[in-house]
Amino acid sequence: MSAAGNKLGQLLLKQGLIKQEALDKALDHQEKNKTRLGNSLVSLGHINEKVLATFLSKQFGIPAISLDGVSVKAEVAKLIPRSLCEKHHMVPLSVENNKILVAVADPSNLTVSDDIRFLCNMDPQIYLATEGAIGKLIARTYDALGNSLQDELEKMTQKGQSDESGVTVEAKAKPESGVSIENDNEGDKPVIRLINKLFVEAVRRKSSDIHIEPFENYSRIRLRIDGSLYEVMRLPPQFKASTPARIKVMSELDISEKRLPQDGRLALKTKTGKLDVRVSVLPTMFGEKVVMRLLSQSTKTPDLSQSGFEEQQLQAFRKAALQPYGMVLVTGPTGSGKSTTLYGVLSELNQPDVNISTVEDPVEYNMAGINQTQMKEAIGMNFAAALRSLLRQDPDIIMVGEIRDHETAEIAIKASLTGHMVFSTLHTNDAPGTISRLLHMGLEPFLITAALTLVEAQRLIRVNCPHCSEPDPRVTEKELLSAEVPQEWIGKFTALRGKGCEECGNTGYIGRRGIYEVMPMTENLRNLIIKGANTDTLKEAAIAEGLITLRQGALLKLFRGETTLEEVLNNSRPDGDLIKK
């Protein structure tokens, strides 16, 4: 802990702005994440960012400034490089009378003034602003300086890069070494710089996938953000070959093979950490389509309490996970957050006296203290083979990335019946439908009822932007009732929708949260399964025992103003006559 951090903490305590317990937690967070104390206090919610800025302004005698609506001229921004601004949490504002006006977040950082004098040969005039506002102004200012994809496209077009046969790239990037995408080397070929900037833009926008799609007269680039695709640019037809060629070189695929699909992977290094990129190349009518899935190699594990579970659902899920043996299945379509939920529960169970092992394809989070095994289908290392070997490793808890076939399902169930706690995922529409899926895989009903502890189904819905949400006048009472909103709710809440702003990229949404269907296996449900009850009968019985369905979970978030009616309808099916209005 720095002396400045210690002094700040004591000052805040003295003024009664924080409590000792909050300070202790912030100091621990500061040590683990190597941040400033003020940033840790704000991140943990112990103090408001604006309150902290006002306090620092009074203590250091530096005037505070709001950066709302502030724009920085290009000639001013070029005086101080972006890397230095991000390092010191500062941003230049303007130049007046041979002085450069600068907003800083940490007034105790004495090296800021020295660095500015050395770079600009001008004396700095310091103002205080919140770290969040400074970060946003840095992004707006320096992204506009030529870091945009469109600017790079214009450079490529001007230089006339039109090699239809593909581009030979000098630097061959091996996945294990990692490619740095932050360095903008002017000596690189334009297509290389374009791909690098595409990755940077995807990371900045928190995209999960990049789509590069060739058509007759152009190639379209789209990013998947919060589950939806957004077009970010179009490439002229002369770049249809060079763009996938560069990506194939980076992921060590066959650059000469354009007739067959290819799959590969590469690792990227960014300022925020490492990314594992899965690459899929598919021939189409007008060229090769490339889809890249971005997976963060972060060690930060998800928090179940922040995922979107209703309180009673979270209690039931944790109770099942704490059982000494049995099976918990997390179900839903691809991209519904199943792996994130499993990582969240494993992080809670991860203790020194517990042996946790996983078999995954791919390993999406690196978790300290957990033995994680990557599948390699090409050499016969599939889920079933790995699971057999895993049972000889004396595990207490096993996580199987996905149950894809009868063999894997049978081994997983036998493991749960021999004293192991097994977690896995399955592709089904809802929790009761999981039973039918397992039966269709060839499992006996008595095995399912003996092994299964709980089934959880989930979807991800987009969350309204807190900065621009407002009442949605288009939503009528008739539409609400049609969506199965209970009659007693009508008039007690207002449907909200984000109108779009700079904070949310004009989408109206920021991030996604889960909606869940948590179904513990009760004696009644087990008896119905043995008797051969269908999915509707199981669901009706589960609802009678307190099951919150996916539609009900989504409507609760609508009631609280967290999402829109459109998201409710797009991500959950109606319950129909199973729910009494």
C-alpha positions as CSV (number, residue, x, y, z in Angstrom):
1,M,0.0,0.0,0.0
2,S,1.4,3.4,-1.0
3,A,1.8,6.3,1.5
4,A,-0.6,8.4,-0.6
5,G,-3.2,5.6,-0.4
6,N,-2.8,5.3,3.3
7,K,-3.2,9.0,3.8
8,L,-6.3,9.2,1.6
9,G,-7.9,6.3,3.5
10,Q,-7.3,8.0,6.9
11,L,-8.7,11.4,5.6
12,L,-11.9,9.7,4.3
13,L,-12.3,7.9,7.6
14,K,-11.8,11.2,9.6
15,Q,-14.5,12.9,7.5
16,G,-16.9,10.0,8.0
17,L,-17.2,9.3,4.3
18,I,-16.3,5.6,4.7
19,K,-16.1,3.1,7.5
20,Q,-13.1,1.1,8.7
21,E,-14.6,-2.1,7.3
22,A,-15.0,-0.5,3.9
23,L,-11.4,0.7,4.0
24,D,-10.1,-2.7,4.9
25,K,-11.9,-4.3,2.0
26,A,-10.7,-1.6,-0.4
27,L,-7.1,-2.0,0.7
28,D,-7.4,-5.8,0.1
29,H,-8.9,-5.1,-3.4
30,Q,-6.2,-2.5,-4.1
31,E,-3.5,-5.1,-3.2
32,K,-5.0,-7.9,-5.3
33,N,-5.8,-5.7,-8.4
34,K,-2.9,-3.3,-8.2
35,T,-5.2,-0.2,-8.4
36,R,-5.4,3.1,-6.6
37,L,-7.2,3.1,-3.3
38,G,-9.8,5.6,-4.6
39,N,-10.5,3.4,-7.6
40,S,-11.0,0.4,-5.3
41,L,-13.4,2.3,-3.1
42,V,-15.5,3.3,-6.1
43,S,-15.4,-0.1,-7.7
44,L,-16.6,-1.8,-4.5
45,G,-19.4,0.8,-4.1
46,H,-18.1,2.2,-0.8
47,I,-18.1,5.8,-2.1
48,N,-19.6,7.7,-5.0
49,E,-17.1,8.7,-7.7
50,K,-18.3,12.4,-7.7
51,V,-18.2,12.6,-3.9
52,L,-14.6,11.4,-3.9
53,A,-13.6,13.9,-6.6
54,T,-15.2,16.8,-4.6
55,F,-13.4,15.6,-1.5
56,L,-10.0,15.4,-3.3
57,S,-10.6,18.9,-4.8
58,K,-11.0,20.4,-1.3
59,Q,-8.1,18.5,0.2
60,F,-5.6,19.4,-2.5
61,G,-7.0,22.8,-3.5
62,I,-7.4,21.8,-7.1
63,P,-10.6,23.0,-8.9
64,A,-12.9,20.2,-10.0
65,I,-14.3,20.1,-13.5
66,S,-17.1,18.3,-15.3
67,L,-16.1,16.6,-18.6
68,D,-19.7,16.2,-19.8
69,G,-19.9,17.6,-23.3
70,V,-16.2,18.4,-23.4
71,S,-14.4,17.8,-26.7
72,V,-10.6,17.9,-27.3
73,K,-9.2,19.3,-30.5
74,A,-6.9,17.0,-32.5
75,E,-3.9,19.2,-32.3
76,V,-4.2,19.3,-28.4
77,A,-4.6,15.5,-28.1
78,K,-1.5,14.9,-30.3
79,L,0.6,16.7,-27.7
80,I,0.3,13.8,-25.2
81,P,0.2,10.2,-26.3
82,R,-2.8,8.0,-25.4
83,S,-0.6,5.5,-23.5
84,L,0.6,8.3,-21.1
85,C,-2.9,9.5,-20.6
86,E,-4.1,6.0,-19.7
87,K,-1.1,5.4,-17.4
88,H,-1.6,8.6,-15.4
89,H,-5.5,8.7,-15.7
90,M,-5.3,12.2,-17.3
91,V,-6.5,13.9,-20.4
92,P,-5.4,17.1,-22.1
93,L,-8.3,19.7,-22.5
94,S,-6.9,22.8,-24.3
95,V,-3.9,25.1,-24.6
96,E,-4.1,28.7,-23.3
97,N,-1.3,31.3,-23.0
98,N,1.4,28.6,-23.4
99,K,-0.2,26.5,-20.7
100,I,-1.8,23.1,-21.3
101,L,-5.0,22.5,-19.3
102,V,-5.1,18.9,-18.1
103,A,-7.8,16.9,-16.1
104,V,-6.4,14.3,-13.7
105,A,-8.0,11.7,-11.4
106,D,-5.2,11.4,-8.9
107,P,-3.9,14.8,-7.6
108,S,-1.2,13.0,-5.5
109,N,0.6,11.8,-8.6
110,L,3.4,14.3,-8.8
111,T,5.0,12.8,-11.9
112,V,2.2,14.0,-14.1
113,S,3.4,17.6,-14.2
114,D,7.0,16.6,-14.9
115,D,6.0,14.3,-17.8
116,I,3.8,17.0,-19.4
117,R,6.6,19.7,-19.1
118,F,9.1,17.3,-20.7
119,L,6.7,16.3,-23.6
120,C,5.0,19.6,-24.4
121,N,7.5,22.2,-23.1
122,M,4.6,23.9,-21.4
123,D,3.5,24.3,-17.8
124,P,0.4,22.2,-17.0
125,Q,-2.7,23.7,-15.3
126,I,-4.3,20.9,-13.4
127,Y,-8.0,20.3,-12.9
128,L,-9.6,17.4,-11.1
129,A,-12.2,15.0,-12.7
130,T,-13.6,11.6,-12.0
131,E,-11.6,8.6,-13.3
132,G,-14.7,7.3,-15.2
133,A,-15.2,10.6,-17.0
134,I,-11.5,10.9,-17.9
135,G,-11.5,7.3,-19.3
136,K,-14.5,8.1,-21.5
137,L,-13.0,11.3,-22.8
138,I,-9.7,9.5,-23.6
139,A,-11.6,6.9,-25.6
140,R,-13.7,9.6,-27.5
141,T,-10.7,11.8,-28.2
142,Y,-8.1,9.2,-29.3
143,D,-10.5,6.9,-31.1
144,A,-11.3,9.9,-33.3
145,L,-7.6,10.5,-34.1
146,G,-7.4,7.8,-36.7
147,N,-7.9,4.7,-34.6
148,S,-11.2,3.9,-36.3
149,L,-11.7,1.1,-38.8
150,Q,-13.1,3.5,-41.4
151,D,-9.9,5.6,-41.3
152,E,-7.8,2.5,-41.9
153,L,-10.1,1.4,-44.7
154,E,-9.5,4.8,-46.4
155,K,-5.8,4.4,-46.0
156,M,-5.9,1.0,-47.6
157,T,-8.1,2.2,-50.5
158,Q,-5.7,5.2,-51.2
159,K,-2.7,2.9,-51.3
160,G,-4.5,0.6,-53.8
161,Q,-4.0,-2.7,-52.0
162,S,-5.9,-5.0,-54.4
163,D,-4.2,-8.4,-54.5
164,E,-6.9,-10.8,-55.3
165,S,-4.7,-13.8,-54.6
166,G,-4.2,-13.0,-50.9
167,V,-1.5,-11.1,-49.0
168,T,1.7,-12.6,-47.8
169,V,2.2,-11.5,-44.2
170,E,5.7,-11.3,-42.8
171,A,5.0,-12.0,-39.1
172,K,3.7,-15.5,-38.6
173,A,1.9,-15.6,-35.3
174,K,1.8,-18.8,-33.3
175,P,-1.2,-19.2,-30.9
176,E,1.0,-20.2,-27.9
177,S,3.1,-17.1,-28.2
178,G,0.3,-14.5,-28.6
179,V,0.1,-11.6,-31.0
180,S,0.2,-8.1,-29.7
181,I,-2.5,-6.0,-31.4
182,E,-1.8,-2.7,-29.5
183,N,1.3,-1.6,-31.4
184,D,0.3,0.3,-34.6
185,N,3.4,-0.2,-36.7
186,E,3.3,2.0,-39.7
187,G,5.6,-0.4,-41.5
188,D,3.0,-3.1,-41.4
189,K,0.9,-3.7,-44.5
190,P,-2.5,-1.9,-44.4
191,V,-4.5,-5.2,-44.2
192,I,-2.4,-6.1,-41.1
193,R,-3.2,-2.8,-39.4
194,L,-6.9,-3.1,-40.4
195,I,-7.2,-6.6,-38.7
196,N,-5.3,-5.4,-35.6
197,K,-7.6,-2.4,-35.3
198,L,-10.6,-4.7,-35.8
199,F,-9.6,-6.7,-32.8
200,V,-8.9,-3.6,-30.8
201,E,-12.4,-2.3,-31.7
202,A,-14.0,-5.6,-30.8
203,V,-12.3,-5.7,-27.4
204,R,-13.3,-2.1,-26.7
205,R,-16.9,-2.8,-27.5
206,K,-16.8,-6.0,-25.5
207,S,-17.8,-8.1,-28.5
208,S,-18.1,-11.9,-28.3
209,D,-17.8,-12.6,-32.0
210,I,-16.5,-11.0,-35.2
211,H,-18.1,-11.8,-38.5
212,I,-16.4,-11.1,-41.9
213,E,-18.9,-11.9,-44.7
214,P,-18.1,-11.6,-48.4
215,F,-20.9,-10.6,-50.8
216,E,-20.8,-9.7,-54.5
217,N,-19.8,-6.1,-54.3
218,Y,-18.4,-5.8,-50.7
219,S,-17.5,-7.6,-47.5
220,R,-19.4,-6.8,-44.4
221,I,-17.9,-6.8,-40.9
222,R,-20.2,-7.2,-38.0
223,L,-19.6,-7.5,-34.2
224,R,-21.8,-9.4,-31.8
225,I,-22.4,-7.2,-28.8
226,D,-24.7,-8.4,-25.9
227,G,-26.0,-11.1,-28.2
228,S,-27.0,-8.9,-31.2
229,L,-25.0,-8.3,-34.4
230,Y,-24.1,-4.8,-35.4
231,E,-22.5,-3.8,-38.7
232,V,-19.4,-1.7,-38.2
233,M,-18.0,-1.3,-41.7
234,R,-17.9,-2.6,-45.3
235,L,-14.8,-3.5,-47.3
236,P,-14.5,-3.0,-51.1
237,P,-14.5,-6.2,-53.1
238,Q,-10.7,-6.1,-53.7
239,F,-10.1,-7.0,-50.1
240,K,-12.3,-10.1,-50.0
241,A,-9.2,-12.4,-50.4
242,S,-6.6,-10.5,-48.4
243,T,-8.6,-10.1,-45.2
244,P,-9.3,-13.9,-44.6
245,A,-5.8,-14.7,-45.9
246,R,-4.3,-12.6,-43.1
247,I,-6.5,-14.2,-40.4
248,K,-5.6,-17.7,-41.8
249,V,-1.9,-16.9,-41.5
250,M,-2.3,-15.7,-37.9
251,S,-4.2,-18.9,-37.0
252,E,-1.8,-21.1,-38.9
253,L,-4.4,-22.4,-41.4
254,D,-3.8,-23.4,-45.0
255,I,-3.8,-20.2,-46.9
256,S,-4.0,-22.0,-50.3
257,E,-7.1,-24.0,-49.4
258,K,-10.2,-22.1,-50.3
259,R,-12.6,-24.9,-51.1
260,L,-13.0,-26.5,-47.6
261,P,-14.0,-25.2,-44.2
262,Q,-11.1,-24.7,-41.8
263,D,-11.0,-24.2,-38.0
264,G,-8.1,-22.8,-36.0
265,R,-7.2,-20.6,-33.1
266,L,-4.9,-17.8,-32.1
267,A,-3.9,-15.8,-29.0
268,L,-3.9,-12.1,-28.8
269,K,-2.3,-9.8,-26.3
270,T,-4.1,-6.6,-25.3
271,K,-3.6,-4.0,-22.7
272,T,-6.4,-5.6,-20.6
273,G,-5.0,-9.1,-20.9
274,K,-5.0,-12.1,-23.2
275,L,-7.6,-13.3,-25.6
276,D,-8.1,-16.7,-27.0
277,V,-9.7,-16.5,-30.5
278,R,-11.4,-19.4,-32.1
279,V,-11.4,-19.0,-35.9
280,S,-13.9,-20.7,-38.3
281,V,-13.5,-20.2,-42.1
282,L,-16.3,-21.3,-44.4
283,P,-16.3,-21.0,-48.3
284,T,-19.3,-19.2,-49.7
285,M,-20.5,-18.0,-53.1
286,F,-18.4,-14.9,-53.1
287,G,-15.4,-15.8,-51.0
288,E,-14.5,-17.1,-47.6
289,K,-16.6,-16.1,-44.5
290,V,-14.7,-15.8,-41.3
291,V,-16.2,-16.0,-37.8
292,M,-14.0,-15.4,-34.8
293,R,-15.1,-16.1,-31.2
294,L,-13.3,-14.0,-28.6
295,L,-12.7,-15.7,-25.3
296,S,-11.0,-13.8,-22.5
297,Q,-8.2,-15.7,-20.7
298,S,-9.0,-13.7,-17.5
299,T,-8.6,-15.3,-14.1
300,K,-11.6,-13.3,-12.8
301,T,-14.4,-15.7,-12.2
302,P,-18.1,-14.9,-12.4
303,D,-20.2,-14.1,-9.3
304,L,-23.4,-16.1,-9.1
305,S,-25.0,-13.4,-6.9
306,Q,-24.6,-10.9,-9.8
307,S,-25.8,-13.2,-12.6
308,G,-29.5,-12.4,-12.3
309,F,-30.9,-15.3,-10.2
310,E,-33.9,-14.6,-8.1
311,E,-33.1,-15.1,-4.4
312,Q,-35.1,-18.4,-4.0
313,Q,-33.5,-19.7,-7.2
314,L,-30.0,-18.9,-6.0
315,Q,-30.7,-20.6,-2.7
316,A,-32.0,-23.8,-4.3
317,F,-29.1,-23.9,-6.8
318,R,-26.4,-23.4,-4.1
319,K,-28.1,-26.0,-1.9
320,A,-27.9,-28.6,-4.7
321,A,-24.3,-27.7,-5.5
322,L,-23.3,-28.3,-1.9
323,Q,-24.5,-31.9,-1.9
324,P,-21.7,-34.5,-1.5
325,Y,-22.8,-36.4,-4.6
326,G,-25.3,-36.2,-7.4
327,M,-25.7,-34.3,-10.7
328,V,-26.6,-30.7,-11.5
329,L,-27.4,-30.0,-15.2
330,V,-27.3,-26.4,-16.6
331,T,-29.2,-26.2,-19.9
332,G,-29.9,-23.7,-22.7
333,P,-28.9,-22.9,-26.2
334,T,-25.5,-22.0,-27.4
335,G,-24.4,-18.6,-26.0
336,S,-26.9,-18.6,-23.1
337,G,-24.2,-18.3,-20.4
338,K,-24.1,-22.0,-19.2
339,S,-20.4,-22.2,-18.9
340,T,-20.3,-18.9,-17.0
341,T,-22.9,-20.2,-14.5
342,L,-20.8,-23.4,-14.0
343,Y,-17.6,-21.4,-13.4
344,G,-19.4,-19.3,-10.9
345,V,-20.5,-22.3,-8.8
346,L,-17.1,-23.9,-9.1
347,S,-15.4,-20.8,-7.8
348,E,-17.7,-21.0,-4.7
349,L,-16.9,-24.6,-4.2
350,N,-13.1,-24.2,-4.8
351,Q,-11.5,-25.0,-1.4
352,P,-8.0,-26.5,-0.5
353,D,-9.6,-29.7,0.8
354,V,-11.7,-30.3,-2.4
355,N,-10.3,-31.9,-5.6
356,I,-12.1,-30.3,-8.5
357,S,-11.4,-31.4,-12.1
358,T,-13.0,-30.3,-15.4
359,V,-13.0,-31.5,-19.0
360,E,-13.9,-28.7,-21.4
361,D,-14.0,-27.7,-25.0
362,P,-12.6,-25.1,-24.9
363,V,-11.3,-24.0,-21.5
364,E,-12.8,-20.5,-21.2
365,Y,-11.6,-19.3,-17.8
366,N,-8.3,-20.1,-16.1
367,M,-9.2,-20.9,-12.5
368,A,-6.4,-21.3,-9.9
369,G,-6.8,-24.4,-7.8
370,I,-8.9,-26.3,-10.3
371,N,-7.5,-29.0,-12.7
372,Q,-8.8,-28.1,-16.2
373,T,-8.4,-30.4,-19.2
374,Q,-8.8,-29.3,-22.8
375,M,-10.5,-31.7,-25.3
376,K,-8.7,-32.7,-28.4
377,E,-11.1,-34.6,-30.7
378,A,-8.4,-35.1,-33.4
379,I,-6.4,-37.5,-31.3
380,G,-9.4,-39.2,-29.6
381,M,-9.5,-37.0,-26.5
382,N,-13.3,-36.6,-26.3
383,F,-15.5,-36.0,-23.3
384,A,-16.2,-39.7,-22.7
385,A,-12.5,-40.7,-22.9
386,A,-11.4,-37.8,-20.7
387,L,-14.1,-38.5,-18.1
388,R,-13.0,-42.2,-17.8
389,S,-9.5,-41.0,-17.1
390,L,-10.7,-38.3,-14.7
391,L,-12.5,-40.9,-12.5
392,R,-9.0,-42.4,-11.7
393,Q,-7.8,-39.0,-10.5
394,D,-9.6,-39.2,-7.2
395,P,-12.0,-36.2,-7.9
396,D,-14.6,-34.9,-5.5
397,I,-16.2,-32.6,-8.0
398,I,-16.3,-33.1,-11.8
399,M,-17.4,-30.6,-14.4
400,V,-18.1,-31.9,-17.9
401,G,-18.3,-29.1,-20.5
402,E,-21.2,-30.7,-22.3
403,I,-23.1,-34.0,-22.5
404,R,-23.2,-34.7,-26.2
405,D,-24.0,-38.4,-26.5
406,H,-25.2,-41.5,-24.6
407,E,-21.7,-42.6,-23.7
408,T,-20.8,-39.4,-22.0
409,A,-24.2,-39.2,-20.2
410,E,-23.9,-42.7,-18.9
411,I,-20.4,-42.2,-17.5
412,A,-21.4,-38.9,-15.9
413,I,-24.4,-40.5,-14.3
414,K,-22.4,-43.4,-13.0
415,A,-19.9,-41.0,-11.6
416,S,-22.6,-39.1,-9.7
417,L,-23.9,-42.5,-8.3
418,T,-20.4,-43.5,-7.0
419,G,-19.8,-40.6,-4.6
420,H,-18.9,-37.7,-7.0
421,M,-20.6,-34.3,-7.5
422,V,-21.0,-33.8,-11.3
423,F,-21.8,-30.6,-13.1
424,S,-22.5,-30.5,-16.8
425,T,-24.5,-28.7,-19.6
426,L,-27.1,-29.8,-22.1
427,H,-29.0,-28.2,-24.9
428,T,-32.7,-28.1,-24.0
429,N,-35.5,-25.5,-24.2
430,D,-36.4,-25.6,-20.5
431,A,-35.7,-27.4,-17.3
432,P,-38.5,-30.1,-17.5
433,G,-37.5,-30.7,-21.1
434,T,-34.1,-32.0,-19.9
435,I,-35.7,-35.2,-18.7
436,S,-37.1,-36.0,-22.2
437,R,-33.6,-35.2,-23.7
438,L,-31.9,-37.7,-21.3
439,L,-34.5,-40.4,-22.1
440,H,-34.0,-39.9,-25.8
441,M,-30.3,-40.4,-25.2
442,G,-31.1,-43.9,-24.0
443,L,-30.8,-43.4,-20.3
444,E,-33.1,-45.4,-18.0
445,P,-35.6,-43.4,-15.9
446,F,-34.4,-45.0,-12.7
447,L,-30.9,-43.9,-13.4
448,I,-32.0,-40.3,-14.1
449,T,-34.1,-40.1,-10.9
450,A,-31.3,-41.6,-8.8
451,A,-28.5,-39.3,-10.1
452,L,-30.2,-36.0,-10.9
453,T,-30.2,-33.4,-8.1
454,L,-31.3,-30.3,-9.9
455,V,-31.8,-29.0,-13.4
456,E,-31.4,-25.3,-14.3
457,A,-32.3,-23.7,-17.6
458,Q,-31.3,-20.2,-18.6
459,R,-31.2,-17.5,-21.3
460,L,-29.5,-14.1,-21.4
461,I,-31.5,-10.9,-21.9
462,R,-30.2,-7.4,-22.6
463,V,-30.3,-4.9,-19.8
464,N,-31.6,-1.4,-20.2
465,C,-29.0,1.4,-20.3
466,P,-29.3,3.1,-16.9
467,H,-28.2,6.4,-18.5
468,C,-31.0,6.8,-21.0
469,S,-33.9,4.5,-19.9
470,E,-37.3,6.1,-20.1
471,P,-40.9,5.0,-20.2
472,D,-41.8,3.2,-23.4
473,P,-45.1,4.7,-24.7
474,R,-45.5,1.9,-27.3
475,V,-46.2,-0.8,-24.7
476,T,-50.0,-1.1,-24.1
477,E,-51.9,-2.9,-21.4
478,K,-53.1,-5.4,-24.1
479,E,-49.5,-6.3,-25.0
480,L,-48.6,-6.7,-21.4
481,L,-51.5,-9.1,-20.7
482,S,-50.7,-11.0,-24.0
483,A,-47.1,-11.5,-22.7
484,E,-48.6,-13.1,-19.5
485,V,-48.0,-10.1,-17.2
486,P,-50.3,-10.9,-14.1
487,Q,-53.4,-8.7,-14.0
488,E,-52.5,-7.5,-10.5
489,W,-49.3,-6.0,-11.9
490,I,-51.0,-3.7,-14.4
491,G,-50.8,-0.1,-13.3
492,K,-48.1,-0.8,-10.7
493,F,-45.1,-0.5,-13.0
494,T,-44.0,1.2,-16.2
495,A,-42.2,-0.6,-19.0
496,L,-38.9,1.1,-19.7
497,R,-36.6,1.2,-22.8
498,G,-33.3,2.9,-23.4
499,K,-33.6,5.6,-26.1
500,G,-29.8,5.3,-27.0
501,C,-26.9,7.4,-25.8
502,E,-23.2,7.6,-26.0
503,E,-22.8,5.4,-22.9
504,C,-24.6,2.4,-24.6
505,G,-23.4,3.1,-28.2
506,N,-26.9,4.2,-29.1
507,T,-28.3,0.7,-28.6
508,G,-30.4,1.4,-25.5
509,Y,-28.8,-1.6,-23.7
510,I,-25.7,-2.2,-21.6
511,G,-24.7,-5.8,-20.8
512,R,-26.9,-8.9,-20.3
513,R,-28.2,-10.7,-17.3
514,G,-29.6,-14.2,-17.0
515,I,-33.2,-15.4,-16.6
516,Y,-33.4,-18.8,-15.0
517,E,-35.6,-21.8,-14.4
518,V,-34.3,-23.8,-11.4
519,M,-36.0,-27.2,-10.8
520,P,-34.8,-29.2,-7.8
521,M,-35.6,-32.9,-8.1
522,T,-38.3,-33.6,-5.5
523,E,-39.9,-37.0,-4.7
524,N,-43.0,-36.0,-6.6
525,L,-41.1,-35.2,-9.7
526,R,-39.1,-38.5,-9.4
527,N,-42.3,-40.5,-9.2
528,L,-43.7,-38.8,-12.2
529,I,-40.5,-39.5,-14.2
530,I,-40.7,-43.2,-13.3
531,K,-44.3,-43.3,-14.4
532,G,-43.3,-41.8,-17.8
533,A,-44.9,-38.3,-17.4
534,N,-44.5,-36.0,-20.4
535,T,-42.7,-32.6,-20.3
536,D,-45.9,-30.5,-19.7
537,T,-47.0,-32.7,-16.8
538,L,-43.5,-32.3,-15.2
539,K,-43.6,-28.6,-15.7
540,E,-47.0,-28.2,-14.2
541,A,-46.0,-30.2,-11.2
542,A,-42.8,-28.2,-10.8
543,I,-44.7,-24.9,-11.0
544,A,-47.1,-26.1,-8.3
545,E,-44.0,-26.7,-6.2
546,G,-42.7,-23.1,-6.7
547,L,-40.8,-23.2,-10.0
548,I,-40.2,-19.7,-11.5
549,T,-40.3,-20.2,-15.3
550,L,-38.1,-18.5,-17.8
551,R,-41.1,-16.2,-18.8
552,Q,-41.8,-15.4,-15.2
553,G,-38.2,-14.6,-14.5
554,A,-38.1,-12.3,-17.5
555,L,-41.3,-10.5,-16.5
556,L,-39.9,-9.9,-13.0
557,K,-37.0,-8.0,-14.7
558,L,-39.5,-6.1,-16.8
559,F,-41.4,-5.2,-13.7
560,R,-38.2,-3.8,-12.1
561,G,-37.3,-1.8,-15.2
562,E,-34.2,-3.9,-16.0
563,T,-35.2,-4.9,-19.5
564,T,-37.8,-4.3,-22.2
565,L,-40.9,-6.2,-23.3
566,E,-39.2,-7.0,-26.6
567,E,-36.4,-8.8,-24.8
568,V,-38.9,-10.7,-22.7
569,L,-40.8,-11.9,-25.8
570,N,-37.6,-12.7,-27.7
571,N,-35.9,-14.8,-25.0
572,S,-38.7,-16.7,-23.3
573,R,-41.7,-18.8,-24.4
574,P,-45.2,-18.3,-23.0
575,D,-46.3,-20.7,-20.2
576,G,-49.8,-20.9,-21.5
577,D,-52.4,-22.7,-19.5
578,L,-49.8,-24.1,-17.1
579,I,-49.9,-20.8,-15.2
580,K,-53.1,-19.6,-13.6
581,K,-53.5,-15.9,-14.3
